[in-house]
Amino acid sequence: MRCFPDIDVITARAREVKTSFRDSELEVAYLSTNEKGKWLEDLRKSLMDDGWRNIVTSHDLELDSEGIEVGMVIDMDIARQAAVFIGNGWSSFTSTINYRRLVDGKDPLSTRLW
């Protein structure tokens, strides 16, 4: 069981955020995920077909042995610094990122939930 919506729902939400975000043009999406395989490739294709210029995932990062040990922290820091973050409202990962974004002074409207 996944803790995220279907591909169509994710694509629609990403489109909604992309068109409503007022401070910049969003062209690159970073997917922080431990998901692998067909589902992730289908999501990447759906987002690209919907107009995202580039889709990068956690699996695209080239980490050395030390980086692998702290991969989740790297994912969190990328999300913390992103122009917009969309997360699962039930996730402690999302909660931590949201907290860090607020501490950093990010606009609360730049953090969205499914």
Disulfide bonds with the S-S distance in Angstrom:
none
